[in-house]
């Protein structure tokens, strides 16, 4: 399979981007460990990752927390007049609670994810947005997740094999754990002992920080810990969110089938928002071009028996914001 997204990167850089999205070593000197695996010394590994970050192909190195395990989050959408999209998107981007913000091909054209330390803070942000913009808004909280990863297999499959971590039961964080989340959510520093630096920030021993992260990953609170790539910069230039109105008694079975299909990076059930939004099954497909994405969607529709159900496909037009969710340390007085 042609993989144009790796053009311009040598074999070692490709391995740094691909191999450590899920299997980043959680040890005191992780970059030394990686260097042993790829044939570089520790400083060279740090420098290479730094350059990849500067190039914009890496968002961060750190945890991806399972939605619903900590804090509160939701997908939301606004129906914004075309002339106002950039203005409203720029205003939404000022909220630290908003981590993804995309324009999509639909009357509801501005789609964003809100994450907050708790439901009260989440509701306050949503209320402020609704009161400020005055446009119709959908709020679509997650009901069930079937596949959520956004790790990309740069060898050509479109995503990595399913992670074997747990499903991420909800946990109540104590003060120390909340401090670790706040220190980690923007990613670790590119330095020899990044977990020691986090330990200093949260006044904990380095080993205790690492052990907590390992435990969270094992239990599925952290879906994966590693390199978080920017898919558009690596050649996955098209993505589409496809939604279906599936009877509630069938949605879990069908959702699990969809989640296993090639090209599917996200698959979950969300609440309907009637009467404007009757859809409850969502999936994301990323590809190198629009025809590839359309073909993958057509194939999964056939494989999962979805042709009979009402659906819509919303291709992305513009990305206004893409960063890690912030579940701790968010307090800017907006509410």
C-alpha positions as a LaTeX table, in Angstrom:
\begin{tabular}{lrrr}
\hline
Residue & $x$ (\AA) & $y$ (\AA) & $z$ (\AA) \\
\hline
Unk1 & 0.00 & 0.00 & 0.00 \\
Unk2 & 1.23 & 3.48 & $-0.84$ \\
Unk3 & 2.02 & 5.46 & 2.29 \\
Unk4 & 2.69 & 9.06 & 1.19 \\
Unk5 & 2.41 & 10.30 & 4.75 \\
Unk6 & 5.88 & 8.89 & 5.47 \\
Unk7 & 7.54 & 10.74 & 2.61 \\
Unk8 & 10.42 & 12.87 & 3.88 \\
Unk9 & 11.09 & 10.73 & 6.95 \\
Unk10 & 13.82 & 8.14 & 7.23 \\
Unk11 & 13.36 & 4.69 & 8.74 \\
Unk12 & 14.31 & 5.72 & 12.26 \\
Unk13 & 11.94 & 8.69 & 12.28 \\
Unk14 & 9.19 & 6.47 & 10.90 \\
Unk15 & 9.77 & 4.01 & 13.76 \\
Unk16 & 9.72 & 6.84 & 16.32 \\
Unk17 & 6.38 & 8.00 & 14.93 \\
Unk18 & 4.81 & 4.58 & 14.51 \\
Unk19 & 6.15 & 2.25 & 17.17 \\
Unk20 & 5.71 & 4.40 & 20.25 \\
Unk21 & 2.12 & 5.57 & 19.89 \\
Unk22 & 1.04 & 2.73 & 22.18 \\
Unk23 & 4.19 & 1.21 & 23.59 \\
Unk24 & 6.06 & 4.18 & 24.98 \\
Unk25 & 8.27 & 2.90 & 27.81 \\
Unk26 & 7.06 & 4.00 & 31.23 \\
Unk27 & 10.46 & 4.01 & 32.91 \\
Unk28 & 12.74 & 6.59 & 34.49 \\
Unk29 & 14.76 & 7.15 & 31.27 \\
Unk30 & 12.25 & 6.41 & 28.48 \\
Unk31 & 14.23 & 8.04 & 25.68 \\
Unk32 & 17.29 & 5.98 & 26.50 \\
Unk33 & 15.10 & 2.87 & 26.32 \\
Unk34 & 13.76 & 3.96 & 22.92 \\
Unk35 & 17.28 & 4.70 & 21.72 \\
Unk36 & 18.30 & 1.13 & 22.48 \\
Unk37 & 15.42 & $-0.09$ & 20.33 \\
Unk38 & 16.07 & 2.14 & 17.31 \\
Unk39 & 19.86 & 2.48 & 17.41 \\
Unk40 & 20.26 & 6.05 & 18.65 \\
Unk41 & 21.66 & 7.51 & 21.82 \\
Unk42 & 19.33 & 9.19 & 24.28 \\
Unk43 & 20.12 & 12.76 & 23.22 \\
Unk44 & 19.52 & 11.93 & 19.56 \\
Unk45 & 16.11 & 10.44 & 20.36 \\
Unk46 & 15.10 & 13.56 & 22.28 \\
Unk47 & 16.34 & 15.77 & 19.44 \\
Unk48 & 14.48 & 13.74 & 16.80 \\
Unk49 & 11.22 & 13.92 & 18.75 \\
Unk50 & 11.79 & 17.64 & 19.24 \\
Unk51 & 12.18 & 18.15 & 15.50 \\
Unk52 & 9.07 & 16.09 & 14.76 \\
Unk53 & 7.15 & 18.25 & 17.22 \\
Unk54 & 8.54 & 21.38 & 15.58 \\
Unk55 & 7.47 & 20.00 & 12.19 \\
Unk56 & 3.95 & 19.73 & 13.57 \\
Unk57 & 3.54 & 15.98 & 13.09 \\
Unk58 & 3.55 & 15.27 & 16.84 \\
Unk59 & 1.00 & 16.90 & 19.10 \\
Unk60 & 2.56 & 15.61 & 22.33 \\
Unk61 & 3.89 & 12.53 & 24.06 \\
Unk62 & 1.59 & 11.59 & 26.88 \\
Unk63 & $-1.65$ & 9.92 & 27.94 \\
Unk64 & $-4.94$ & 9.60 & 26.12 \\
Unk65 & $-7.48$ & 9.21 & 28.90 \\
Unk66 & $-10.54$ & 7.05 & 28.26 \\
Unk67 & $-13.66$ & 9.24 & 28.05 \\
Unk68 & $-15.79$ & 8.77 & 31.12 \\
Unk69 & $-12.94$ & 7.46 & 33.28 \\
Unk70 & $-12.12$ & 10.84 & 34.79 \\
Unk71 & $-13.79$ & 14.22 & 34.56 \\
Unk72 & $-16.66$ & 14.87 & 32.17 \\
Unk73 & $-16.78$ & 15.39 & 28.42 \\
Unk74 & $-19.17$ & 15.66 & 25.51 \\
Unk75 & $-19.33$ & 16.23 & 21.78 \\
Unk76 & $-21.30$ & 19.31 & 20.76 \\
Unk77 & $-22.19$ & 21.08 & 17.53 \\
Unk78 & $-23.43$ & 24.49 & 16.43 \\
Unk79 & $-25.37$ & 25.54 & 13.34 \\
Unk80 & $-23.41$ & 28.66 & 12.45 \\
Unk81 & $-23.99$ & 30.93 & 9.42 \\
Unk82 & $-21.09$ & 30.55 & 7.00 \\
Unk83 & $-20.04$ & 34.18 & 7.44 \\
Unk84 & $-19.61$ & 33.68 & 11.19 \\
Unk85 & $-17.79$ & 30.34 & 11.28 \\
Unk86 & $-14.24$ & 31.66 & 11.68 \\
Unk87 & $-15.25$ & 34.22 & 14.30 \\
Unk88 & $-17.17$ & 31.71 & 16.41 \\
Unk89 & $-14.49$ & 29.05 & 16.00 \\
Unk90 & $-11.80$ & 31.48 & 17.19 \\
Unk91 & $-13.91$ & 32.37 & 20.23 \\
Unk92 & $-14.50$ & 28.69 & 21.06 \\
Unk93 & $-10.75$ & 28.06 & 20.81 \\
Unk94 & $-10.16$ & 30.41 & 23.75 \\
Unk95 & $-11.83$ & 27.91 & 26.07 \\
Unk96 & $-9.20$ & 25.58 & 27.58 \\
Unk97 & $-11.97$ & 23.01 & 28.00 \\
Unk98 & $-12.38$ & 22.71 & 24.22 \\
Unk99 & $-9.76$ & 20.38 & 22.76 \\
Unk100 & $-11.13$ & 19.60 & 19.28 \\
Unk101 & $-12.91$ & 22.08 & 17.03 \\
Unk102 & $-13.74$ & 21.25 & 13.39 \\
Unk103 & $-15.90$ & 22.63 & 10.63 \\
Unk104 & $-17.90$ & 19.87 & 8.92 \\
Unk105 & $-20.15$ & 19.61 & 5.86 \\
Unk106 & $-23.60$ & 19.97 & 7.43 \\
Unk107 & $-26.08$ & 22.57 & 8.63 \\
Unk108 & $-24.60$ & 21.80 & 12.04 \\
Unk109 & $-21.19$ & 22.80 & 10.80 \\
Unk110 & $-19.04$ & 23.54 & 13.85 \\
Unk111 & $-18.24$ & 20.43 & 15.90 \\
Unk112 & $-16.24$ & 20.53 & 19.13 \\
Unk113 & $-15.35$ & 18.42 & 22.15 \\
Unk114 & $-15.61$ & 19.85 & 25.64 \\
Unk115 & $-13.75$ & 18.22 & 28.57 \\
Unk116 & $-13.83$ & 19.46 & 32.15 \\
Unk117 & $-12.93$ & 18.33 & 35.67 \\
Unk118 & $-16.60$ & 17.62 & 36.51 \\
Unk119 & $-20.13$ & 17.77 & 35.12 \\
Unk120 & $-20.85$ & 21.10 & 36.79 \\
Unk121 & $-17.94$ & 22.78 & 35.04 \\
Unk122 & $-18.90$ & 21.12 & 31.74 \\
Unk123 & $-22.47$ & 22.40 & 32.02 \\
Unk124 & $-21.23$ & 25.91 & 32.83 \\
Unk125 & $-19.10$ & 25.98 & 29.68 \\
Unk126 & $-21.94$ & 24.69 & 27.50 \\
Unk127 & $-24.37$ & 27.24 & 28.98 \\
Unk128 & $-21.93$ & 30.07 & 28.36 \\
Unk129 & $-21.49$ & 29.00 & 24.75 \\
Unk130 & $-25.25$ & 28.66 & 24.16 \\
Unk131 & $-25.98$ & 32.06 & 25.72 \\
Unk132 & $-23.20$ & 33.80 & 23.81 \\
Unk133 & $-23.69$ & 32.50 & 20.27 \\
Unk134 & $-27.48$ & 32.29 & 20.09 \\
Unk135 & $-27.36$ & 29.54 & 17.46 \\
Unk136 & $-28.93$ & 26.09 & 17.63 \\
Unk137 & $-26.65$ & 23.69 & 19.52 \\
Unk138 & $-26.52$ & 19.92 & 19.85 \\
Unk139 & $-25.10$ & 18.34 & 23.01 \\
Unk140 & $-24.29$ & 14.67 & 22.41 \\
Unk141 & $-22.82$ & 12.92 & 25.45 \\
Unk142 & $-21.32$ & 9.48 & 25.00 \\
Unk143 & $-23.40$ & 6.48 & 26.04 \\
Unk144 & $-21.10$ & 3.60 & 25.04 \\
Unk145 & $-17.66$ & 3.44 & 23.45 \\
Unk146 & $-16.84$ & 0.63 & 21.05 \\
Unk147 & $-13.46$ & 1.80 & 19.78 \\
Unk148 & $-11.64$ & 4.99 & 20.71 \\
Unk149 & $-7.97$ & 5.25 & 19.97 \\
Unk150 & $-6.78$ & 7.59 & 17.21 \\
Unk151 & $-3.49$ & 5.80 & 17.05 \\
Unk152 & $-2.45$ & 5.60 & 13.39 \\
Unk153 & $-0.57$ & 2.69 & 11.88 \\
Unk154 & 1.78 & 4.53 & 9.54 \\
Unk155 & 2.63 & 1.27 & 7.78 \\
Unk156 & $-0.65$ & 1.64 & 5.96 \\
Unk157 & $-3.53$ & 0.10 & 7.94 \\
Unk158 & $-4.89$ & 3.40 & 9.19 \\
Unk159 & $-4.91$ & 2.43 & 12.86 \\
Unk160 & $-3.01$ & 0.18 & 15.23 \\
Unk161 & $-4.29$ & $-3.14$ & 16.49 \\
Unk162 & $-6.83$ & $-2.89$ & 19.27 \\
Unk163 & $-5.23$ & $-2.09$ & 22.62 \\
Unk164 & $-5.56$ & $-4.80$ & 25.24 \\
Unk165 & $-5.97$ & $-2.45$ & 28.21 \\
Unk166 & $-9.14$ & $-2.51$ & 30.28 \\
Unk167 & $-12.29$ & $-0.61$ & 29.36 \\
Unk168 & $-11.64$ & 2.28 & 31.71 \\
Unk169 & $-14.09$ & 2.12 & 34.61 \\
Unk170 & $-14.74$ & 5.51 & 36.18 \\
Unk171 & $-12.35$ & 6.48 & 38.99 \\
Unk172 & $-12.53$ & 9.19 & 41.62 \\
Unk173 & $-9.22$ & 11.05 & 41.76 \\
Unk174 & $-7.62$ & 12.11 & 45.01 \\
Unk175 & $-5.57$ & 15.31 & 45.23 \\
Unk176 & $-2.29$ & 13.62 & 44.30 \\
Unk177 & $-3.83$ & 11.86 & 41.31 \\
Unk178 & $-5.47$ & 15.08 & 40.14 \\
Unk179 & $-2.07$ & 16.78 & 40.28 \\
Unk180 & $-0.55$ & 14.01 & 38.14 \\
Unk181 & $-3.32$ & 14.38 & 35.55 \\
Unk182 & $-2.78$ & 18.15 & 35.45 \\
Unk183 & 0.96 & 17.66 & 34.94 \\
Unk184 & 0.56 & 14.97 & 32.26 \\
Unk185 & $-2.37$ & 16.13 & 30.15 \\
Unk186 & $-0.31$ & 18.44 & 27.95 \\
Unk187 & 2.41 & 15.82 & 27.51 \\
Unk188 & 5.75 & 15.04 & 29.08 \\
Unk189 & 8.83 & 17.16 & 28.59 \\
Unk190 & 11.41 & 16.07 & 26.06 \\
Unk191 & 14.21 & 15.52 & 28.55 \\
Unk192 & 16.15 & 12.64 & 30.06 \\
Unk193 & 13.96 & 12.08 & 33.13 \\
Unk194 & 10.51 & 13.48 & 32.31 \\
Unk195 & 8.73 & 11.61 & 35.10 \\
Unk196 & 11.17 & 12.98 & 37.65 \\
Unk197 & 10.20 & 16.46 & 36.49 \\
Unk198 & 6.53 & 15.60 & 36.97 \\
Unk199 & 7.30 & 14.19 & 40.40 \\
Unk200 & 8.95 & 17.47 & 41.36 \\
Unk201 & 5.88 & 19.39 & 40.19 \\
Unk202 & 3.44 & 17.27 & 42.18 \\
Unk203 & 5.76 & 16.62 & 45.16 \\
Unk204 & 5.85 & 12.89 & 44.64 \\
Unk205 & 8.58 & 10.34 & 44.13 \\
Unk206 & 9.36 & 9.59 & 40.48 \\
Unk207 & 8.62 & 5.87 & 40.93 \\
Unk208 & 5.26 & 6.68 & 42.47 \\
Unk209 & 4.32 & 8.78 & 39.43 \\
Unk210 & 5.36 & 6.03 & 37.01 \\
Unk211 & 3.57 & 3.36 & 39.03 \\
Unk212 & 0.36 & 5.40 & 39.00 \\
Unk213 & 0.53 & 5.88 & 35.23 \\
Unk214 & 1.21 & 2.16 & 34.70 \\
Unk215 & $-1.77$ & 1.27 & 36.91 \\
Unk216 & $-4.06$ & 3.66 & 35.04 \\
Unk217 & $-2.95$ & 2.22 & 31.72 \\
Unk218 & $-3.43$ & $-1.34$ & 32.93 \\
Unk219 & $-6.96$ & $-0.54$ & 34.15 \\
Unk220 & $-7.89$ & 1.36 & 30.98 \\
Unk221 & $-8.19$ & 4.77 & 32.64 \\
Unk222 & $-5.41$ & 5.73 & 30.24 \\
Unk223 & $-6.37$ & 4.28 & 26.85 \\
Unk224 & $-2.82$ & 4.61 & 25.62 \\
Unk225 & 0.34 & 6.47 & 26.59 \\
Unk226 & 2.70 & 7.50 & 23.85 \\
Unk227 & 3.30 & 9.61 & 20.78 \\
Unk228 & 0.17 & 11.47 & 19.69 \\
Unk229 & 0.51 & 12.28 & 16.00 \\
Unk230 & $-1.30$ & 14.88 & 13.92 \\
Unk231 & $-3.00$ & 12.80 & 11.25 \\
Unk232 & $-3.45$ & 15.58 & 8.70 \\
Unk233 & 0.25 & 16.44 & 8.68 \\
Unk234 & 1.10 & 12.78 & 8.11 \\
Unk235 & $-1.09$ & 12.50 & 5.03 \\
Unk236 & $-4.48$ & 11.44 & 6.41 \\
Unk237 & $-5.94$ & 14.58 & 4.89 \\
Unk238 & $-9.58$ & 13.52 & 4.80 \\
Unk239 & $-11.78$ & 12.41 & 7.66 \\
Unk240 & $-15.49$ & 11.84 & 7.89 \\
Unk241 & $-17.90$ & 11.34 & 10.75 \\
Unk242 & $-20.68$ & 8.99 & 9.69 \\
Unk243 & $-23.78$ & 8.66 & 11.85 \\
Unk244 & $-26.73$ & 6.28 & 11.81 \\
Unk245 & $-30.13$ & 6.07 & 13.47 \\
Unk246 & $-30.03$ & 2.48 & 14.74 \\
Unk247 & $-32.75$ & 0.94 & 16.93 \\
Unk248 & $-31.55$ & 0.93 & 20.53 \\
Unk249 & $-31.89$ & $-2.83$ & 20.81 \\
Unk250 & $-29.45$ & $-3.32$ & 17.89 \\
Unk251 & $-26.96$ & $-0.52$ & 18.33 \\
Unk252 & $-24.50$ & $-2.29$ & 20.65 \\
Unk253 & $-24.20$ & $-5.35$ & 18.42 \\
Unk254 & $-23.77$ & $-3.29$ & 15.27 \\
Unk255 & $-21.43$ & $-0.84$ & 16.97 \\
Unk256 & $-19.06$ & $-3.64$ & 17.93 \\
Unk257 & $-19.00$ & $-4.84$ & 14.32 \\
Unk258 & $-18.29$ & $-1.33$ & 13.01 \\
Unk259 & $-15.51$ & $-0.87$ & 15.54 \\
Unk260 & $-13.58$ & $-3.78$ & 14.01 \\
Unk261 & $-13.59$ & $-2.48$ & 10.43 \\
Unk262 & $-10.43$ & $-1.25$ & 8.70 \\
Unk263 & $-10.10$ & 2.53 & 8.66 \\
Unk264 & $-12.38$ & 3.11 & 11.67 \\
Unk265 & $-10.53$ & 5.19 & 14.24 \\
Unk266 & $-13.46$ & 6.01 & 16.52 \\
Unk267 & $-16.78$ & 4.26 & 17.09 \\
Unk268 & $-19.27$ & 5.03 & 19.83 \\
Unk269 & $-22.91$ & 5.43 & 20.77 \\
Unk270 & $-24.13$ & 8.90 & 21.74 \\
Unk271 & $-27.41$ & 10.30 & 22.97 \\
Unk272 & $-29.85$ & 11.47 & 20.35 \\
Unk273 & $-30.85$ & 15.15 & 20.44 \\
Unk274 & $-34.42$ & 15.08 & 19.15 \\
Unk275 & $-35.97$ & 16.31 & 16.99 \\
Unk276 & $-32.93$ & 17.87 & 15.31 \\
Unk277 & $-30.56$ & 14.91 & 15.61 \\
Unk278 & $-31.96$ & 11.35 & 15.57 \\
Unk279 & $-28.59$ & 9.60 & 15.18 \\
Unk280 & $-27.09$ & 7.45 & 17.92 \\
Unk281 & $-24.22$ & 5.48 & 16.28 \\
Unk282 & $-21.10$ & 7.43 & 15.30 \\
Unk283 & $-17.87$ & 6.41 & 13.63 \\
Unk284 & $-14.83$ & 8.26 & 12.31 \\
Unk285 & $-12.86$ & 7.19 & 9.26 \\
Unk286 & $-9.57$ & 8.81 & 8.30 \\
Unk287 & $-7.91$ & 8.38 & 4.92 \\
Unk288 & $-5.44$ & 9.80 & 2.45 \\
Unk289 & $-8.18$ & 11.20 & 0.19 \\
Unk290 & $-11.95$ & 11.48 & $-0.03$ \\
Unk291 & $-12.45$ & 8.51 & $-2.35$ \\
Unk292 & $-10.51$ & 6.24 & 0.02 \\
Unk293 & $-12.69$ & 7.33 & 2.95 \\
Unk294 & $-15.89$ & 6.89 & 0.94 \\
Unk295 & $-14.84$ & 3.38 & $-0.10$ \\
Unk296 & $-14.05$ & 2.43 & 3.51 \\
Unk297 & $-17.43$ & 3.72 & 4.67 \\
Unk298 & $-19.23$ & 1.79 & 1.92 \\
Unk299 & $-17.41$ & $-1.38$ & 2.90 \\
Unk300 & $-18.18$ & $-1.09$ & 6.60 \\
Unk301 & $-21.83$ & $-0.32$ & 5.84 \\
Unk302 & $-22.02$ & $-3.60$ & 3.96 \\
Unk303 & $-20.10$ & $-5.56$ & 6.57 \\
Unk304 & $-22.20$ & $-4.26$ & 9.47 \\
Unk305 & $-25.58$ & $-4.39$ & 7.75 \\
Unk306 & $-26.17$ & $-0.66$ & 8.08 \\
Unk307 & $-27.62$ & 0.11 & 4.65 \\
Unk308 & $-31.22$ & 0.03 & 5.89 \\
Unk309 & $-30.74$ & 2.69 & 8.57 \\
Unk310 & $-30.94$ & 6.48 & 8.05 \\
Unk311 & $-27.47$ & 7.99 & 7.97 \\
Unk312 & $-25.39$ & 11.03 & 7.17 \\
Unk313 & $-21.69$ & 11.48 & 6.43 \\
Unk314 & $-20.05$ & 14.72 & 7.51 \\
Unk315 & $-16.63$ & 15.34 & 5.96 \\
Unk316 & $-14.31$ & 17.69 & 7.75 \\
Unk317 & $-13.71$ & 21.06 & 6.08 \\
Unk318 & $-11.30$ & 22.80 & 8.45 \\
Unk319 & $-9.50$ & 22.02 & 11.68 \\
Unk320 & $-9.54$ & 24.94 & 14.09 \\
Unk321 & $-8.16$ & 23.20 & 17.17 \\
Unk322 & $-6.69$ & 19.79 & 18.05 \\
Unk323 & $-5.00$ & 19.14 & 21.39 \\
Unk324 & $-5.26$ & 16.89 & 24.42 \\
Unk325 & $-8.27$ & 17.02 & 26.72 \\
Unk326 & $-7.78$ & 18.94 & 29.96 \\
Unk327 & $-9.50$ & 17.31 & 32.90 \\
Unk328 & $-7.61$ & 19.06 & 35.70 \\
Unk329 & $-6.30$ & 22.52 & 36.48 \\
Unk330 & $-8.94$ & 24.23 & 34.30 \\
Unk331 & $-10.27$ & 27.36 & 35.95 \\
Unk332 & $-10.32$ & 30.61 & 34.01 \\
Unk333 & $-13.37$ & 32.29 & 35.52 \\
Unk334 & $-15.51$ & 32.07 & 32.38 \\
Unk335 & $-18.43$ & 30.40 & 34.14 \\
\hline
\end{tabular}
